[in-house]
Amino acid sequence: MVADTTQQAGRSTFESFGRKVDARVGNIGPKVEEEVRRVITYLNDEVVPQVRRNSSTALRTAAEQLSKLAERLEENRPAQPQPAPEASSEVGGEAGGANRGA
């Protein structure tokens, strides 16, 4: 009988604790959802447009710098001699030789 009373007291204490936690946590859910909505709105309205503006500006700046680099590379490239065209075996091959000899 003492065991039954102790178990019941333990259950009621645990149940009481569970109810208190549930009451507090249950109230947090809607608050968390509202905060998440506010963060999403802030990101969409403030952060995303600014990132897009900065990204396009950064890409234009990078493109200008790459263009300047390409110009400098072309200016500093040593002049390379043009290779002489090589006679191909198909052009000067047997068929071409046979026509010349005929």
Number of C-alpha atoms within 10 A of each C-alpha: 6 7 8 9 10 11 12 12 12 12 12 12 12 12 12 12 12 12 13 12 12 12 11 11 11 12 11 12 11 11 11 11 11 12 12 12 12 12 12 13 12 12 13 12 11 11 12 12 12 12 11 11 10 12 12 11 12 12 11 12 12 12 12 12 12 12 12 12 12 12 12 11 11 11 10 9 9 8 8 6 6 6 6 6 6 6 9 8 10 9 10 12 11 11 11 12 11 10 8 9 6 5
